[in-house]
Amino acid sequence: MSKLSEKLPTIPQYYKEHVDPKVNLEATPSLPCVFHNEKTGKSFSYSRQLHIWRCFGQCHCGGDVIDLHRLNY
């Protein structure tokens, strides 16, 4: 693991701090995607094994915590 990735928050930490403080991605890895205002469904997914996230809905994007930050801002 590179030194930069050791300093970055995990995807669940970032999501809780910058996207939605009520969501725990470790406990609920699939949920409605807030980035395209999804009301029903669970197109936003987080993989603990791969340490990546993905929107299988309208966003059609995913990646690591840096990609999540790019989408958020």
C-alpha positions as a printed NumPy array, in Angstrom:
array([[  0.   ,   0.   ,   0.   ],
       [  1.362,   3.419,  -0.894],
       [  1.899,   6.121,   1.686],
       [ -0.848,   8.247,   0.135],
       [ -3.455,   5.502,   0.408],
       [ -2.51 ,   4.965,   4.053],
       [ -3.5  ,   8.594,   4.774],
       [ -6.802,   8.54 ,   2.899],
       [-10.063,   7.702,   4.678],
       [-11.821,   4.493,   3.771],
       [-14.882,   4.721,   1.556],
       [-17.252,   4.139,   4.514],
       [-15.451,   6.794,   6.571],
       [-15.608,   9.317,   3.724],
       [-19.263,   8.578,   2.966],
       [-20.277,   9.013,   6.606],
       [-18.304,  12.24 ,   7.022],
       [-18.965,  13.986,   3.687],
       [-22.057,  12.457,   2.071],
       [-24.539,  11.167,   4.668],
       [-23.714,  10.878,   8.382],
       [-26.641,   8.502,   8.943],
       [-25.256,   5.817,   6.614],
       [-22.882,   3.043,   7.663],
       [-21.642,   1.389,   4.458],
       [-20.079,  -1.442,   6.465],
       [-23.53 ,  -2.428,   7.742],
       [-25.526,  -1.423,   4.645],
       [-23.318,  -1.769,   1.546],
       [-26.184,  -1.27 ,  -0.961],
       [-28.474,   1.736,  -0.878],
       [-30.236,   4.312,  -3.049],
       [-27.697,   6.5  ,  -4.828],
       [-27.731,  10.038,  -3.438],
       [-25.735,  11.343,  -6.399],
       [-28.594,  10.91 ,  -8.857],
       [-31.345,  11.41 ,  -6.254],
       [-32.563,   7.839,  -6.385],
       [-35.586,   7.408,  -4.122],
       [-36.099,   3.651,  -4.407],
       [-33.755,   0.849,  -5.369],
       [-30.236,   0.155,  -4.257],
       [-27.961,   1.028,  -7.156],
       [-25.089,   2.399,  -4.993],
       [-22.919,  -0.481,  -3.768],
       [-19.748,  -0.744,  -1.72 ],
       [-17.475,  -3.801,  -1.811],
       [-15.55 ,  -4.444,   1.393],
       [-13.439,  -7.076,  -0.328],
       [-12.35 ,  -4.86 ,  -3.221],
       [-12.454,  -1.503,  -1.374],
       [-14.402,   0.109,  -4.215],
       [-17.87 ,   1.551,  -4.764],
       [-20.125,   1.545,  -7.818],
       [-23.41 ,   3.055,  -8.94 ],
       [-25.222,   0.581, -11.157],
       [-27.975,   3.105, -11.854],
       [-28.017,   6.422, -13.652],
       [-24.486,   7.491, -12.592],
       [-22.722,   4.453, -14.103],
       [-19.547,   5.287, -12.204],
       [-17.46 ,   3.965,  -9.358],
       [-13.961,   3.554,  -8.032],
       [-11.953,   4.3  ,  -4.931],
       [-12.319,   7.007,  -2.295],
       [-10.736,   9.611,  -4.599],
       [-13.352,   8.9  ,  -7.276],
       [-16.064,   9.187,  -4.631],
       [-14.694,  12.593,  -3.624],
       [-14.649,  13.742,  -7.273],
       [-18.286,  12.794,  -7.705],
       [-19.268,  14.403,  -4.403],
       [-17.641,  17.73 ,  -5.336]])
